[in-house]
Amino acid sequence: MDVSRIVDLDGISLYTEVHGDGPPSLLGIHGTPSSVLLWVDAAKELAHHGRCIIYDRRGFGRSERPDPFDRSDLDENVTDALALLEQLSATPAVVIGRSTGGVVALELARRHPDAVSALVLLEPALFTVDPAAKAWAERLRAAVLASASRDPARASESVMRTALGDETWESFPDDLRTLFAEAGPAVLAEMRGTGLDLSAEPLDLSDDELAAMERPTLLVSSEDSPDVLRRVNDRLAEALPNAETALVPGGHLIHPAHPVVLGFVDRLKGE
């Protein structure tokens, strides 16, 4: 079963796609900037292993952009994810989050553990767990704001060039770069909000808060990503009580249906 729809939540409408049938339920949460368009192929692969739900987060892609769209907080992103799972009768779900989406997934599991059966975190952007990563994120935030002050459309490009490298950015087709550029208002709204990775007040979890999160977790790092992203996963692997790690080839846009992810999901089904 493959279905696309607009799901109306409390105060926001989200573009959503459902691929396959469960159990288990699988929820994919994209990063910043991004869109469900970058997850469709993965969702079709994941659909062979469960009922996979993917969606454009508020302000991105085909989801509603609030008016005015001055800020976007982690709180509302977590609320959106939970409401979507509940409306689609998809709890508990294996939640797969990439980059910023990994922060949303982690906080969803921390606040609402009954809604999450397991986590797959693809280089989650929880930079506050490591001093070097936190300093790197602060420099990135300053660079993005400086670039956006000259041209707001450059906000997304600045993020992508830093996280993926100039060569990867230049290799994207024009339509994909346009997609990222159109996400500029959402990128800036998140930076003006709280709790997300490039905001002035990002999520900062204590060792005790991380240690209390007992859901099985797969932390996936990429060989060619900036070193600070692997440092984040190393730190989370130490702090989370039921975590395992994997290192895969490539850059920061780790495939959500990579074989290590599919293997993890299948092992959960067998338990």
MOZINOR-V919344 format. One record per residue. N is the residue number from 1. RES is the residue in one small letter. PSI is psi in radians with two decimals (* if undefined). Layout:
BEGIN
N_RES_PSI / N_RES_PSI
END
This chain:
BEGIN
1_m_2.06 / 2_d_2.11 / 3_v_2.33 / 4_s_2.49 / 5_r_2.87 / 6_i_2.07 / 7_v_2.11 / 8_d_2.00 / 9_l_-2.96 / 10_d_1.64 / 11_g_0.01 / 12_i_2.58 / 13_s_2.26 / 14_l_2.30 / 15_y_2.24 / 16_t_2.51 / 17_e_2.46 / 18_v_2.19 / 19_h_2.23 / 20_g_-3.04 / 21_d_2.68 / 22_g_-2.99 / 23_p_2.89 / 24_p_2.97 / 25_s_2.42 / 26_l_2.30 / 27_l_2.17 / 28_g_2.27 / 29_i_2.06 / 30_h_2.93 / 31_g_-2.84 / 32_t_2.13 / 33_p_2.65 / 34_s_-2.93 / 35_s_2.84 / 36_v_-0.43 / 37_l_-0.52 / 38_l_-0.04 / 39_w_-0.11 / 40_v_-0.83 / 41_d_-0.72 / 42_a_-0.71 / 43_a_-0.65 / 44_k_-0.60 / 45_e_-0.77 / 46_l_-0.47 / 47_a_-0.33 / 48_h_-0.11 / 49_h_-0.09 / 50_g_-3.08 / 51_r_1.92 / 52_c_2.16 / 53_i_2.23 / 54_i_2.68 / 55_y_2.71 / 56_d_2.16 / 57_r_2.79 / 58_r_2.29 / 59_g_-0.17 / 60_f_2.61 / 61_g_-2.21 / 62_r_0.13 / 63_s_2.83 / 64_e_2.46 / 65_r_1.94 / 66_p_2.67 / 67_d_1.96 / 68_p_2.77 / 69_f_1.16 / 70_d_-0.55 / 71_r_2.73 / 72_s_2.24 / 73_d_2.79 / 74_l_-0.71 / 75_d_-0.84 / 76_e_-0.52 / 77_n_-0.71 / 78_v_-0.75 / 79_t_-0.73 / 80_d_-0.83 / 81_a_-0.77 / 82_l_-0.80 / 83_a_-0.66 / 84_l_-0.81 / 85_l_-0.75 / 86_e_-0.72 / 87_q_-0.56 / 88_l_0.18 / 89_s_0.88 / 90_a_0.29 / 91_t_2.55 / 92_p_2.67 / 93_a_2.63 / 94_v_2.05 / 95_v_2.16 / 96_i_2.02 / 97_g_2.32 / 98_r_2.24 / 99_s_-2.09 / 100_t_-0.64 / 101_g_-0.50 / 102_g_-0.60 / 103_v_-0.78 / 104_v_-0.77 / 105_a_-0.79 / 106_l_-0.77 / 107_e_-0.56 / 108_l_-0.79 / 109_a_-0.61 / 110_r_-0.74 / 111_r_-0.57 / 112_h_1.16 / 113_p_-0.49 / 114_d_-0.29 / 115_a_-0.16 / 116_v_2.20 / 117_s_-0.49 / 118_a_2.88 / 119_l_2.46 / 120_v_1.98 / 121_l_1.96 / 122_l_1.68 / 123_e_1.10 / 124_p_2.46 / 125_a_0.84 / 126_l_1.24 / 127_f_-0.33 / 128_t_-0.20 / 129_v_-0.18 / 130_d_2.24 / 131_p_-0.74 / 132_a_-0.70 / 133_a_-0.69 / 134_k_-0.75 / 135_a_-0.68 / 136_w_-0.77 / 137_a_-0.63 / 138_e_-0.66 / 139_r_-0.70 / 140_l_-0.76 / 141_r_-0.81 / 142_a_-0.71 / 143_a_-0.72 / 144_v_-0.76 / 145_l_-0.68 / 146_a_-0.74 / 147_s_-0.75 / 148_a_-0.47 / 149_s_-0.49 / 150_r_-0.63 / 151_d_1.84 / 152_p_-0.49 / 153_a_-0.25 / 154_r_-0.04 / 155_a_-0.87 / 156_s_-0.73 / 157_e_-0.70 / 158_s_-0.73 / 159_v_-0.82 / 160_m_-0.67 / 161_r_-0.66 / 162_t_-0.77 / 163_a_-0.58 / 164_l_-0.36 / 165_g_2.62 / 166_d_-0.72 / 167_e_-0.73 / 168_t_-0.77 / 169_w_-0.81 / 170_e_-0.41 / 171_s_-0.25 / 172_f_2.47 / 173_p_2.78 / 174_d_-0.68 / 175_d_-0.56 / 176_l_-0.70 / 177_r_-0.61 / 178_t_-0.72 / 179_l_-0.80 / 180_f_-0.74 / 181_a_-0.66 / 182_e_-0.28 / 183_a_0.00 / 184_g_-0.83 / 185_p_-0.64 / 186_a_-0.67 / 187_v_-0.83 / 188_l_-0.63 / 189_a_-0.70 / 190_e_-0.62 / 191_m_-0.49 / 192_r_-0.23 / 193_g_-2.81 / 194_t_2.65 / 195_g_-0.46 / 196_l_2.93 / 197_d_-0.57 / 198_l_0.26 / 199_s_2.90 / 200_a_-0.41 / 201_e_1.35 / 202_p_2.85 / 203_l_2.32 / 204_d_1.81 / 205_l_2.43 / 206_s_2.88 / 207_d_-0.68 / 208_d_-0.70 / 209_e_-0.71 / 210_l_-0.71 / 211_a_-0.41 / 212_a_-0.12 / 213_m_1.83 / 214_e_0.00 / 215_r_2.45 / 216_p_2.36 / 217_t_2.29 / 218_l_2.12 / 219_l_2.05 / 220_v_2.20 / 221_s_2.78 / 222_s_2.52 / 223_e_-0.58 / 224_d_0.12 / 225_s_2.84 / 226_p_2.47 / 227_d_-0.57 / 228_v_-0.50 / 229_l_-0.63 / 230_r_-0.59 / 231_r_-0.67 / 232_v_-0.84 / 233_n_-0.63 / 234_d_-0.74 / 235_r_-0.73 / 236_l_-0.61 / 237_a_-0.59 / 238_e_-0.61 / 239_a_-0.59 / 240_l_2.32 / 241_p_-0.29 / 242_n_0.88 / 243_a_2.59 / 244_e_2.77 / 245_t_2.77 / 246_a_2.50 / 247_l_2.18 / 248_v_2.76 / 249_p_2.81 / 250_g_-2.91 / 251_g_-2.78 / 252_h_-0.46 / 253_l_1.18 / 254_i_2.34 / 255_h_2.12 / 256_p_-0.28 / 257_a_0.56 / 258_h_2.60 / 259_p_-0.57 / 260_v_-0.54 / 261_v_-0.80 / 262_l_-0.70 / 263_g_-0.72 / 264_f_-0.80 / 265_v_-0.76 / 266_d_-0.62 / 267_r_-0.64 / 268_l_-0.67 / 269_k_-0.53 / 270_g_-0.16 / 271_e_*
END
